[in-house]
């Protein structure tokens, strides 16, 4: 019987799992050296007795820090918080701790944090890039840090990438609006310097083309994934006497800006203008109407990013090519369409 008033130990886990203490230690410090069935039994035993590995103690034994980094562009968006929660859970299960930094969409801050993490001898970084230009990518490549990029693909950076099928996300949203009878559909686009911004614009255009429609230049505005910019852009777009009857927005922050513009102009959603967006809105169940959205499988995506990074760290001799995973979205229909 484990005394719940004291911290569970490796001995408790070993006794519960029916293995040696050295096998338990290997399961957390070098999981590739333990069979999957045995490691699963050990993880279940650890959970049962409330054991979590001590990364500092492990680093003293192995000479490794067992720390990984996570650099996010924005923590005010619930999307970033959800990514952090999942990456942290996956890392902790493998015996790693996560240091997190927020770059506020500033590429220079990304690079500052990469350099700081490198000096702290972090093992690797899950990076949601804020930059895209050649100088930025070269700085990342020359840092000597192991990366897995998340969300924004940097094709010139030779590393694993986990992202969304961005064009498919806006494709299904636009198709949905067309199925509801809309023929004049506008787009409040994301930052066109980014992979996701370009791909999401491509999806809108592709869906319109399927139905013999086109995205008119005056119906395309740029919110750059910023609520204030999106509100101003949508106000200008919807103030036209022949405004679009529906809008597709690049993400939830953009949608918030558009909803503010609709309210500011005294319009109604969906009666005057329908709205569909990539990403769920925070507290969406309190909105009236609820917003039609393409939901990202954040849990699965973040877990994949963390697991790929840890796999690379645990198998330093691996030479296989960079891996690439794009996840599909789920269409959730709300009252806004």
C-alpha positions in Angstrom: 0.0 0.0 0.0 1.4 3.4 -1.0 1.3 6.1 1.6 -0.6 9.0 -0.1 1.0 11.5 2.2 4.5 11.0 0.7 5.8 11.4 -2.8 5.6 8.1 -4.8 9.0 6.7 -5.8 10.5 4.5 -8.5 10.3 1.6 -6.0 6.5 2.0 -5.7 6.1 2.0 -9.5 8.4 -1.1 -9.9 6.5 -3.0 -7.2 3.1 -2.1 -8.8 4.3 -3.0 -12.3 6.1 -6.1 -11.3 9.4 -5.0 -12.9 12.8 -3.9 -11.6 13.6 -0.3 -10.6 16.2 -0.1 -13.4 13.5 -1.0 -15.9 11.3 1.8 -14.5 14.1 4.3 -14.8 14.8 3.3 -18.4 11.1 3.6 -19.3 11.3 7.3 -18.4 14.9 8.2 -19.4 15.3 6.0 -22.5 11.9 4.7 -23.5 13.2 3.3 -26.8 15.1 0.7 -24.8 11.9 -0.7 -23.2 9.4 -2.8 -24.9 6.1 -1.1 -25.7 4.0 -3.5 -23.6 6.3 -3.2 -20.6 6.5 0.6 -20.9 2.7 0.8 -21.1 2.4 -1.3 -17.9 5.0 1.0 -16.2 3.1 4.2 -17.2 -0.1 2.8 -15.9 1.5 1.8 -12.6 3.1 5.2 -12.3 -0.3 6.9 -12.8 -1.9 4.5 -10.3 0.6 5.4 -7.5 0.8 9.1 -8.5 4.4 9.0 -9.6 6.0 11.6 -11.9 9.7 11.6 -12.8 11.9 14.3 -11.4 13.6 15.9 -14.5 16.3 17.5 -12.4 17.3 14.1 -10.8 17.2 12.5 -14.2 19.5 15.2 -15.7 22.0 14.6 -12.9 22.1 10.9 -13.7 22.2 11.2 -17.5 24.0 14.5 -18.1 20.9 15.7 -20.0 18.6 18.5 -19.0 15.4 16.8 -20.2 14.0 20.2 -21.1 12.3 21.2 -24.3 11.0 24.6 -25.4 7.7 25.8 -26.8 7.6 29.2 -28.5 4.1 30.6 -29.2 3.2 33.7 -31.1 0.3 34.6 -28.8 -1.1 33.3 -25.5 -4.1 35.6 -25.5 -5.7 33.3 -28.1 -7.1 30.2 -26.5 -5.6 28.2 -29.4 -2.1 28.9 -28.0 -3.1 27.8 -24.5 -4.5 24.5 -25.8 -1.3 23.8 -27.7 0.7 24.5 -24.5 -1.5 22.2 -22.4 -1.1 19.2 -24.8 2.6 19.7 -25.5 3.3 19.9 -21.8 1.2 16.8 -21.0 3.0 14.8 -23.7 6.4 16.0 -22.6 5.8 15.3 -19.0 4.7 11.7 -19.8 8.1 11.2 -21.5 10.0 12.7 -18.6 10.6 16.1 -20.0 9.7 19.6 -18.8 8.6 22.4 -21.0 9.8 26.0 -21.0 7.4 28.4 -22.8 7.9 31.8 -24.3 5.5 34.1 -26.1 6.9 36.1 -29.1 3.8 38.4 -29.6 4.0 37.7 -33.4 7.5 39.3 -33.4 10.1 37.3 -35.4 13.0 39.0 -33.6 11.7 37.8 -30.3 11.4 34.3 -31.7 15.1 34.4 -32.4 15.9 35.9 -29.0 14.1 33.0 -27.3 15.7 30.4 -29.5 19.1 31.8 -28.6 18.2 31.9 -24.9 16.9 28.4 -24.9 20.1 27.2 -26.7 22.2 28.8 -24.0 20.1 26.9 -21.4 21.0 23.7 -23.3 17.4 22.8 -24.0 17.0 19.6 -26.0 14.7 21.0 -28.7 11.9 23.4 -29.5 8.3 23.1 -30.8 8.1 26.4 -32.7 5.0 28.2 -33.9 6.9 30.6 -36.2 6.2 34.3 -36.2 8.5 35.0 -39.2 8.8 33.8 -42.7 11.6 35.7 -44.5 14.9 34.3 -45.6 17.0 36.0 -42.9 14.7 34.6 -40.2 14.8 31.0 -41.5 18.6 31.2 -41.9 18.9 32.3 -38.3 16.9 29.4 -37.2 18.8 26.9 -39.3 22.2 28.2 -38.1 21.2 28.1 -34.4 22.0 24.4 -34.1 18.7 23.7 -32.3 16.4 20.8 -33.1 13.0 22.1 -34.2 9.5 20.8 -34.9 7.5 23.6 -36.5 3.8 23.8 -35.7 1.1 25.7 -37.6 3.2 27.7 -40.0 5.4 25.8 -42.4 8.8 27.0 -43.2 9.7 25.0 -46.3 13.3 26.1 -46.3 13.9 24.9 -42.7 14.7 21.2 -42.8 12.7 19.9 -39.8 9.5 18.0 -38.9 6.3 20.0 -39.4 2.8 19.6 -38.0 0.0 21.7 -39.4 -3.5 22.0 -40.7 -4.9 21.4 -44.1 -5.4 25.1 -44.4 -6.8 25.3 -47.9 -9.3 22.5 -47.0 -10.5 24.4 -44.0 -11.6 27.5 -46.0 -12.7 25.3 -48.9 -15.4 23.5 -46.8 -16.5 26.8 -45.1 -16.9 28.4 -48.5 -18.7 25.4 -49.9 -21.1 25.5 -47.0 -21.9 29.1 -47.6 -22.5 28.4 -51.3 -24.8 25.5 -50.3 -26.8 28.0 -48.4 -27.4 30.1 -51.5 -24.6 32.7 -51.2 -23.0 33.8 -54.4 -21.2 36.9 -53.3 -18.7 35.8 -50.6 -15.9 37.9 -49.2 -12.8 36.9 -47.4 -11.0 38.6 -44.5 -7.6 37.1 -45.0 -4.7 36.2 -42.7 -1.2 37.5 -43.1 -0.1 36.7 -46.6 3.5 36.4 -45.5 2.5 33.2 -43.7 1.9 29.7 -45.1 -1.5 29.5 -43.4 -2.6 32.9 -44.7 -1.8 32.0 -48.3 -3.3 28.5 -48.1 -6.6 29.7 -46.6 -7.0 32.3 -49.3 -6.3 29.6 -51.8 -9.1 27.5 -50.3 -11.7 30.2 -50.6 -10.8 30.8 -54.3 -10.9 27.1 -55.1 -14.4 26.6 -53.6 -15.8 29.6 -55.5 -14.2 28.4 -58.7 -15.9 25.0 -58.3 -19.3 26.7 -58.6 -18.2 29.1 -61.4 -17.8 32.0 -59.0 -14.8 34.2 -58.2 -13.5 36.2 -55.3 -13.8 39.9 -56.5 -10.8 42.0 -55.6 -13.0 44.4 -53.7 -14.3 41.5 -51.6 -10.8 40.5 -50.4 -9.4 42.4 -47.4 -6.6 41.6 -45.0 -6.9 41.4 -41.3 -3.5 39.8 -40.7 -4.8 37.6 -37.9 -5.3 40.8 -35.8 -8.7 41.7 -34.3 -8.4 45.5 -34.7 -7.1 45.3 -38.3 -9.8 42.8 -39.1 -12.5 45.1 -37.7 -11.3 48.0 -39.7 -11.0 46.0 -42.9 -14.5 44.4 -42.4 -16.0 47.9 -41.7 -14.7 49.1 -45.1 -15.8 46.0 -46.9 -19.3 45.9 -45.4 -19.9 49.6 -45.8 -20.2 49.1 -49.6 -23.7 49.5 -50.9 -23.3 46.1 -52.7 -21.5 44.3 -49.9 -21.0 40.5 -49.9 -23.8 38.5 -48.3 -21.3 36.2 -46.5 -17.7 36.3 -45.2 -15.1 33.7 -44.5 -12.5 34.7 -42.0 -9.0 33.4 -41.6 -9.1 32.5 -37.9 -11.1 33.2 -34.7 -9.3 36.4 -33.8 -10.2 37.7 -37.3 -13.8 36.6 -36.7 -14.0 38.6 -33.5 -12.9 41.7 -35.4 -15.6 41.0 -38.0 -18.3 40.5 -35.4 -17.4 43.9 -33.9 -17.6 45.5 -37.4 -21.1 44.0 -38.0 -22.3 45.4 -34.7 -20.7 48.8 -35.3 -22.4 49.1 -38.7 -25.8 48.1 -37.2 -26.0 44.9 -39.3 -27.4 41.5 -38.3 -25.7 38.1 -38.6 -26.8 36.1 -40.5 -29.7 38.1 -41.8 -27.5 40.8 -43.4 -24.2 39.0 -43.6 -23.4 35.4 -42.8 -20.1 34.5 -41.2 -17.9 31.3 -41.2 -14.4 31.1 -39.8 -11.4 28.8 -39.2 -11.0 28.0 -35.5 -13.5 28.0 -32.7 -14.3 31.3 -31.0 -13.6 31.5 -27.2 -16.8 31.1 -25.2 -18.7 30.5 -28.4 -21.6 28.9 -26.6 -22.3 32.3 -25.1 -22.6 34.0 -28.5 -25.8 34.6 -30.3 -25.7 33.4 -32.9 -23.0 30.7 -32.5 -20.4 30.9 -35.2 -20.0 28.3 -38.0 -16.3 27.2 -37.8 -13.7 24.7 -39.0 -12.4 23.1 -35.9 -8.8 22.1 -35.6 -7.8 18.9 -33.8 -5.4 20.8 -31.6 -5.0 17.9 -29.1 -3.8 15.5 -31.8 -1.7 18.1 -33.6 0.1 19.2 -30.5 0.7 15.7 -29.3 2.2 14.7 -32.7 4.5 17.7 -32.6 5.7 16.9 -29.1 6.1 13.2 -29.8 8.1 13.8 -33.0 10.4 16.1 -31.1 11.0 13.7 -28.3 11.5 10.8 -30.8 14.2 12.8 -32.5 15.8 13.5 -29.1 15.7 9.9 -27.9 17.1 8.6 -31.1 20.0 10.9 -32.0 21.2 8.5 -34.7 18.0 8.8 -36.7 18.7 10.1 -40.2 15.2 9.8 -41.8 13.9 12.8 -43.8 11.9 15.5 -42.2 8.3 14.4 -41.5 5.2 16.4 -42.5 1.7 16.0 -41.2 -1.4 18.0 -42.2 -4.5 17.4 -40.1 -8.1 17.8 -41.4 -10.7 20.0 -39.8 -14.2 19.3 -38.6 -17.1 21.6 -39.8 -19.2 22.8 -37.0 -22.4 24.6 -38.2 -23.7 27.4 -36.0 -26.4 30.0 -36.3 -24.1 32.5 -38.1 -24.8 30.8 -41.4 
